[in-house]
Amino acid sequence: MPGKKALVLFWTKNGNTGKVAQRIHDTLQQAGMDVSISPVTKDLKIEYLDYNLIFLGAPVYENLSPKPVMSFLHRNRRRDGVKLLASAPEVPGIAAVPFCTYGGGHTGYNEAVPMLKHIGQYFEHEGIRVVDEIAVVGVFPEADESYNTRGRFGDIRKRPDEHDLEDVAGRVRGILHRLHRVIPLGELHI
Ligand SMILES: Cc1cc2nc3c(=O)[nH]c(=O)nc-3n(C[C@H](O)[C@H](O)[C@H](O)COP(=O)(O)O)c2cc1C
């Protein structure tokens, strides 16, 4: 359905980012979008311009994306037909939202920022407007226990929890409200 196509791309190792991706997908679907969800795999190539709204997310690893996501971003920029133009003129009818899960056990939200901005640059270089960024706190399973109990966000051993996921759903609905006049999203149930 033109104007209503959304894509949720994600990579997850321990499931936190997978839960967030699924909630984004379900919220878009409930709103009436024609939405696909896909993990980032080794040879994945995506034509971003086939969609109106793209969410791309991963866990933060050492302040940036994990290697498979880094490789995807690099590879996908080299797909057929992509031309990076001076001033990155905006493409109408499409928007992107980077998202992540992260522990934040050392410096809190600042641990999410470089990765969200880094992913965002891949979209903006193609003229795809980045309309929001979503960072969700997630337990760091293999880490020193103190990272999950005495970090900047306190006890995060059960995060993301239902409250976090409801917050994500609200953010997604907000994005749809914001965009429905600039991207022809049609009649949405939001
Ligand atoms: C190798 C590795 C490096 C990580 N580096 C960071 C980091 O720099 N900052 C941070 O806030 N969290 C870091 N984390 C925590 C993860 O971002 C967090 O646990 C995330 O929710 C895991 O997502 P997943 O369950 O989808 O794999 C790291 C986790 C791993 C395994």
The ligand as an SDF file (V2000), in Angstrom:
LIG
                    3D

 31 33  0  0  0  0  0  0  0  0999 V2000
   30.4760   -6.8660   23.8340 C   0  0  0  0  0  0  0  0  0  0  0  0
   29.5110   -5.9270   24.5140 C   0  0  0  0  0  0  0  0  0  0  0  0
   29.8250   -4.5700   24.6110 C   0  0  0  0  0  0  0  0  0  0  0  0
   28.9300   -3.6910   25.2160 C   0  0  0  0  0  0  0  0  0  0  0  0
   29.2490   -2.3630   25.2810 N   0  0  0  0  0  0  0  0  0  0  0  0
   28.3780   -1.4920   25.8530 C   0  0  0  0  0  0  0  0  0  0  0  0
   28.6810   -0.0930   25.9240 C   0  0  0  0  0  0  0  0  0  0  0  0
   29.7140    0.3800   25.4580 O   0  0  0  0  0  0  0  0  0  0  0  0
   27.7650    0.7220   26.4930 N   0  0  0  0  0  0  0  0  0  0  0  0
   26.6040    0.2700   27.0000 C   0  0  0  0  0  0  0  0  0  0  0  0
   25.8250    1.0830   27.5030 O   0  0  0  0  0  0  0  0  0  0  0  0
   26.2630   -1.0520   26.9440 N   0  0  0  0  0  0  0  0  0  0  0  0
   27.1380   -1.9270   26.3880 C   0  0  0  0  0  0  0  0  0  0  0  0
   26.8060   -3.2700   26.3180 N   0  0  0  0  0  0  0  0  0  0  0  0
   25.5020   -3.7270   26.8340 C   0  0  0  0  0  0  0  0  0  0  0  0
   24.5120   -4.0010   25.7120 C   0  0  0  0  0  0  0  0  0  0  0  0
   24.3810   -2.8820   24.8800 O   0  0  0  0  0  0  0  0  0  0  0  0
   23.1430   -4.3790   26.3030 C   0  0  0  0  0  0  0  0  0  0  0  0
   23.2910   -5.4870   27.1360 O   0  0  0  0  0  0  0  0  0  0  0  0
   22.1210   -4.6470   25.1930 C   0  0  0  0  0  0  0  0  0  0  0  0
   20.8150   -4.4630   25.6930 O   0  0  0  0  0  0  0  0  0  0  0  0
   22.2390   -6.0640   24.6280 C   0  0  0  0  0  0  0  0  0  0  0  0
   21.3120   -6.1990   23.5740 O   0  0  0  0  0  0  0  0  0  0  0  0
   20.8100   -7.6070   23.0070 P   0  0  0  0  0  0  0  0  0  0  0  0
   20.1790   -8.3510   24.1630 O   0  0  0  0  0  0  0  0  0  0  0  0
   19.8400   -7.2300   21.9570 O   0  0  0  0  0  0  0  0  0  0  0  0
   21.9940   -8.3380   22.4560 O   0  0  0  0  0  0  0  0  0  0  0  0
   27.6910   -4.1740   25.7410 C   0  0  0  0  0  0  0  0  0  0  0  0
   27.3890   -5.5430   25.6260 C   0  0  0  0  0  0  0  0  0  0  0  0
   28.2690   -6.4190   25.0460 C   0  0  0  0  0  0  0  0  0  0  0  0
   27.9230   -7.8870   24.9630 C   0  0  0  0  0  0  0  0  0  0  0  0
  1  2  1  0
  2  3  1  0
  2 30  2  0
  3  4  2  0
  4  5  1  0
  4 28  1  0
  5  6  2  0
  6  7  1  0
  6 13  1  0
  7  8  2  0
  7  9  1  0
  9 10  1  0
 10 11  2  0
 10 12  1  0
 12 13  2  0
 13 14  1  0
 14 15  1  0
 14 28  1  0
 15 16  1  0
 16 17  1  0
 16 18  1  0
 18 19  1  0
 18 20  1  0
 20 21  1  0
 20 22  1  0
 22 23  1  0
 23 24  1  0
 24 25  2  0
 24 26  1  0
 24 27  1  0
 28 29  2  0
 29 30  1  0
 30 31  1  0
M  END
$$$$
